[in-house]
Amino acid sequence: MFNRVLIADDHALVREGIGILITRGGFTVVAEASNGQEALAHASRCQPDMAVLDMSMPIMNGLETAQELRKLSPQTRSIVLSRHDGVNYVLAAMRAGIKGYVLKSQSVVELLQALNDVSTGGVYLSPGVSGVVVDAVRSNSAVPDEDPLTGRERQVLKLIAEGYSTKECATVLGISVKTADSHRTRFVGKLGIHGTAGLVRYAVRHHFAEV
């Protein structure tokens, strides 16, 4: 059984609560992170068996983190915690390689069930979302279009969508203002969207920003 778990959530109390819960369930917390970048740094060091990722985190959200984890720590199986039960969110998570999708509105027991299922090679979807996936398959609903942006471009766009200036983006990401501005110029060119309102809508529609 794979039981070494990394927890990533930007709220310390939530991380602590999840840690207590899963420890009682027989799992071992090997690292905690407050955002996606920290989670990747910890994963590189400790190579956890599973990662419990909040969908909404600063800098990198849960889906972006799960995608990068597949490259950095291929054996790590990701479970995302989300408040969204819409089909686009669930399908986007599956495309990102997540093995568990747990709704925050459900009982905490569900997270333990997800960990147990995923640790033995299974996939877990909260009852509230499993139905929408079946309906999507039956109706041949398309998975959202691939995002043409690089990881860093998505990070800059996410911060801009959340109200950060280019200078503030540079500070948060630890890059120069010139570099941050270059990323913005590139994704504006790729998307053909120049207004901030349009960029915000794009970020929200592709699930790497929530406003």
PyMOL commands that set and color helices and strands:
alter all, ss='L'
color gray80, all
select helices_A, chain A and resi 12-24+36-46+62-72+87-95+109-119+127-138+151-161+166-173+177-191+196-205
alter helices_A, ss='H'
color red, helices_A
select strands_A, chain A and resi 4-8+28-33+50-54+77-82+100-103+124-125
alter strands_A, ss='S'
color yellow, strands_A
deselect
rebuild
show_as cartoon
